[in-house]
Amino acid sequence: MLPRFERFIQERKYLKNVPPRTIEWYEQSLAWLTVEQPRAEDLRSMVVRMREAGLKASSCNCRIRAINGYLHWNAKGADRKCHPACEHLRIAKLMEADYIPATYSANQLTKILAWKPRAKKFYERRLHALILTLFDTGMRDEALSLRVQDCNLDDLLVTVTGKGRKQRILPFSMELRRVLAKFILDFRTKIHDYLFSTKLGRKLSHRNALRAVKAFAGVLASLRQGEQSTPRATPSLPSTCAGAGVSFTCKRRSDTQAWRW
């Protein structure tokens, strides 16, 4: 990495106290910039290279935000805050498509919330508690960082650490308290444990959690009709999140097979 880029990242790390993930974002974004003092032509060429490499408009805009931060720092320093009338080179954002996000219908939500996991199955119980927590509190992947000590079951409050290491307190319902209390009593023995950890106590990865939730919801709410791979199999509940994937008990004619995602 060029010396000027390293200086910019050092100031962001030690003076602005940005988290490690943000530092990684700056490093990946500045890798597209080949010169420390870019001209307008250099910036246009960089955007063209991004698009030719297959980056979508949203991905390009993500990198552009980081590079614009460097351009302001390089021209005006870290003490002056950037504003629309700031006179320095900047990259215009690309136009992005604006889609309406898909949502579950009331019937699909009813099927998801009505599912009851088997009492002694850790993966089913963890998946059930995670889904209810997401629905009840509106959390996203912050739920994977929750620890047992973050759940105040007496006052129905949970302490969430979000982006930028900022904490907030969210309320939850009595119904969720019953589910979490039983799950903690049955499987969590230490207050510093991750609430939705792997069976070995490690943090559950975002990819595995997303795959488990989407696969479960797809089968239970009939969202994946016609998407089963050959030979044809009809998934039947219950479904379990096993290790890195999700296993469904599938019935095909007279025999039973386990299909794994």
N, C-alpha and C positions, 0 to 999 in steps of 0.2 A: 504494500500500500504506500502511496506517495506521502511524503512528510507532512504536507499541509492537511491531508485527510486525517492522518494520525493525530495531529494537533487538535483538529476540530472534535474528533471523537473523545480525546482525553478531556477536553473542557466540558463536553456534554456529560461525561462519566463522573468527573470529580467536582465540577462546579454546579451542574444542574441535577446531579444525583439521579440520572435516568436509570431504569432497571436494565439487567443484562439482555433481555429480549429486544429492547430498543437499540442497544449498542449493536446487536447482531443485525438489526434492520438497517441501521446506518451503514454498516460494513458491506452488506449485500447490495445496497442501493448505490453507494459510491463506487463499487466495482465497475459499474457501467460507464463512469466518467473517466476519461483517459488523461485529462490534463488538469492541473491545479487552477489555472486561470482560463476558464473556458470562454470562448466567444459564442455569439448567437448561432453561428454555423455549427460549432461543435455540439451545442445542445440539440439542435435539430437533427443532426446526424445520430446522436445518441438515441433519440426517440425512435428514429427509423430502425436502428439496430434492434431495439427492444421488440418492435412489431415484427420484424423479420425473424426474430428468434422464437416467435410464437406467443409472446405475452399478450394477454387480453388487455382491453382498455383499463379495466379496474386495477390490474396488476401494474400497468405502467403508471397510473396515477398514484399508486402506493409508493413506487420508487421516486416519482417526481416530487412528492411532498418532502421526502428526506433530502433530495438534492437541492430543492429550493431553500431549505433550511441552511444548507452549506453555503449556497450562493449569497444569502443575506449575511451570514457570519463572515464570509470572506470579504465582503464589500463594506459592511457597516460595523462589524464587531459583535461581541456577545452582549454588550450593555444596552444597545438600542433594540427595541421591539419592532418587528416587521409589521407593516400596515399596507393597505392597498396603494397608497401613494409613494411607497418606498422606492427610491430610484436605484435599482440594481437589476442585473439580468435575472430573469425568472422564466420558468417553463410553464406554458399554459396547459391546463389539464385537458385531457382528451374527453370527448363526449362518451358517456356511458349509457347503455340501455337501462331503462327503469322498469323493473318487473314487479308485479304485485306478488308478494310471497304466498305460497300455498299454505293453507291452514286445514286443520282437521275439522270435520263436520261434527255435529252434536252426537250423531250415532256412533261415529268412530271413537270419539272421546269416551262415550259410555262403555264401549267394549274394552278399551284400554284400561280404564279405571276399575272395571269390574273383575279384571283378572286377579286370581288369588294364587300366589306361588306356594309350592310345597314347603312345609315348615322346616325341614332339615336340609334343604338344598341351598347352600350359600349363594351360588351364582344367581339363582332365581330370586332369592330374597334381596340380594344387592341390587339387581336390575329393577325390581319392583319398587324398592325404596328410592332409588335414584330417579325413576320416572315420576313418582309422586312428588318428590322434592322439586323437580324442574317445573311441574305444572303448578304446584302450590305457591312457590316463591317467585317464579319468573327468572330464576338464575339461568346462566348459560354454563360455559365450561368452568366457571368459578366453583361449581359444586364439587368438582373433582379434587379441589384443594382443601375442602372442608375437613376439619379434624373433629374428633368427638368432643373436645373441650369447647368448640365453637357453638355447640348446640345447647341452648338454655331451655331445657324441657319444662322447667317450672314456670317461666315467664313467656313461653312460646316465642322465643326470639333466636335468631341465628346470626352470627357475626361472619360477614363475607369479606374476603380480601380480593378486590378487583384490580382493574388495570392501574398501573402506576403505584401499586402497593397501597391503594386507598381502601380503607375499611368502611363498611356500612352495616347497619343492623336491619334485618328484615323480619317481619312477623310471619308466623305460619299457623296453620289451623290445628284444632284438637285432633282431627282425623290423622293428620300427618304425624303428630306427636305419638300417637299410639303405634304407628308403623315404625318410626325411628326408635322408640323406646324398646320395642321387642327386638328389633334388629341389633341394637347396641348391646342389650343384655345377653343375646344369644351368641354373638360373634365378635364383639369388640371388648377387649379386656383392659386397655390402657387409654387414658384420656388424650394422650398425644398421638394416637393412631389416626391414620386417615379414615374418614367415615366410610368412603366407598373405595377401599383399597383392593388390591389383589389378595388372593388367599395367603400369600407370603408377607403381606403387610406393606407392599410397595404401592406407590401412587399409580392409580389406574390411568393409562394414557388416554388422551383425547380421541385418538383414532379408534381404539378398541371400544371405548364407551359409545362413540357415535355409531359405529357399526352395529353394536349390540342393540341399541335403542331403535335404530332404523329398521333393522331386520325383524325385531320383535313386533314393532308397530305395523310393519308391512304385512306380516302373516296374520296377526290378530285382527287388524282392521280391514283385511282384504284389500290392501293397497298394492299387492304385487300379483294380481291375477294374470296368469299367462306368462309370468317371468321365470317359472321354474325351469331349471336345466334338464336335459334328458339324462336318464330315463325319467318320464313324468312321475312326479311325486306330489302327493297332497299333504302339506304340513299340517300336523294336528298338535294342539296344545297339550301339555305345557311345553314351553320352549325355555332353554337355559343358555346363559352366557357362560361358556366354558373356556377358560384361559384367554387366548388371544382372539377367539372367534365365538360364534353362536351356533349351538347345535340344536336342530329341530328333530323331533321324532316323526318320521315320515312313514306313511303306510302305502305300500304298492302291492296291489293284488292281495296275496295271502301272507307275504313276508313283511318284516319290519326292518328298516335301515335307518341309519343316522347320517344325515347330511350336515356338512359343516361349512360355515362361512368364516 
